[in-house]
Amino acid sequence: MTQQGGPEGDGLTSSNIMGSVERRAFGLPGIPALLIWLVLVVAAISVLVIGVSVVALLEGALAFFLMLGFFIVQPNQASVITLFGRYVGTERRNGFFWTNPLTSRKRISLRIRNFNSERLKVNDAGGNPIEIAAVIVWRVVDTARASFDVEDYAQFVAIQAETALRHLAAQFHYDEQEASEVGGKSQSLRGNPDEVAGALVQELGLRLRHAGVEVLEARLSHLAYAPEIAGAMLQRQQAGAILAARRLIVQGAVGMVEMALAQLSERNIVTLDEERKAQMVSNLLVVLTSERGSQPVVNAGSLY
């Protein structure tokens, strides 16, 4: 097992890094091997009964030695086999097998796992402190790399997930408003969860492939402003929502006033000079854009 090529960035995204490659191990079906072992045991007992103790002892020792070669592979598990420190292969088939008794066998789970990261306090692309966490679904796909290329592949997943999450947060703004103000990316952590999840899966895949790990899915499980700025950012969001609502109300009021003046003119209901039109427009806008119900004043005298 060797690694070649210089590091790029943090040394995990380089395509030149070589690692161990999984291969199939040598293993005989366990039932036929067990029958042969039973024949040897019966022969040892028979020789012992006859009285040839030395031969029986040798056959018994051989039977005990061969018994050490039996092993079982459970569903969604694999057995990594080494011989005197050399990687022999991996047995992925489920069942009962026999192999060289001198080998060492290590079980590795191939089941799908969930990893829920801790809440991290990081800065987004605008420098705002935020809290972020993610749920990562992963599994081991290369047992050789998981066993020999990293010290502890589960811990490796946890550390690289935290690193990738910090790097992802620094690439996006928290919401679209901040991104538009500085002319940044149109995607944001809060407004584009699918794009953010895709970017996180891609980065984690590059980081974890050297440990023989495949990332199936990654999603943000927690996203919020840090407590020290949460109040100010909430006021900012509320102000933005109020301005957007006011803008919509004004646009609708202008349209209604325009429609009212056009219908009055088309139907010849009343003829207004420019001064009266301006006064009417002002009154209608006040009525339509006011937050409270208007109190009309009835003019019982002349129009002028």
Stockholm file with secondary structure:
# STOCKHOLM 1.0

chainA/1-304         MTQQGGPEGDGLTSSNIMGSVERRAFGLPGIPALLIWLVLVVAAISVLVIGVSVVALLEGALAFFLMLGFFIVQPNQASVITLFGRYVGTERRNGFFWTNPLTSRKRISLRIRNFNSERLKVNDAGGNPIEIAAVIVWRVVDTARASFDVEDYAQFVAIQAETALRHLAAQFHYDEQEASEVGGKSQSLRGNPDEVAGALVQELGLRLRHAGVEVLEARLSHLAYAPEIAGAMLQRQQAGAILAARRLIVQGAVGMVEMALAQLSERNIVTLDEERKAQMVSNLLVVLTSERGSQPVVNAGSLY
#=GR chainA/1-304 SS CCCCSCCCTTTTSCTTCCCCCCCBCCCEEHHHHHHHHHHHHHHHHHHHHHTCHHHHHHHHHHHHHHHTTEEEECTTEEEEEEETTEEEEEECSCEEEECCTTSEEEEEECSCEEEECCCEEEECTTSCEEEEEEEEEEEESCHHHHHHTSSCHHHHHHHHHHHHHHHHHTTSBSSHHHHHHHTCCSCBTTTCHHHHHHHHHHHHHHHHGGGTEEEEEEEEEEEEECHHHHHHHHHHHHHHHHHHHHHHHHHHHHHHHHHHHHHHHHTTSCCCCHHHHHHHHHHHHHHHHCSSCCCCCCCCSCCC
#=GC SS_cons         CCCCSCCCTTTTSCTTCCCCCCCBCCCEEHHHHHHHHHHHHHHHHHHHHHTCHHHHHHHHHHHHHHHTTEEEECTTEEEEEEETTEEEEEECSCEEEECCTTSEEEEEECSCEEEECCCEEEECTTSCEEEEEEEEEEEESCHHHHHHTSSCHHHHHHHHHHHHHHHHHTTSBSSHHHHHHHTCCSCBTTTCHHHHHHHHHHHHHHHHGGGTEEEEEEEEEEEEECHHHHHHHHHHHHHHHHHHHHHHHHHHHHHHHHHHHHHHHHTTSCCCCHHHHHHHHHHHHHHHHCSSCCCCCCCCSCCC
//
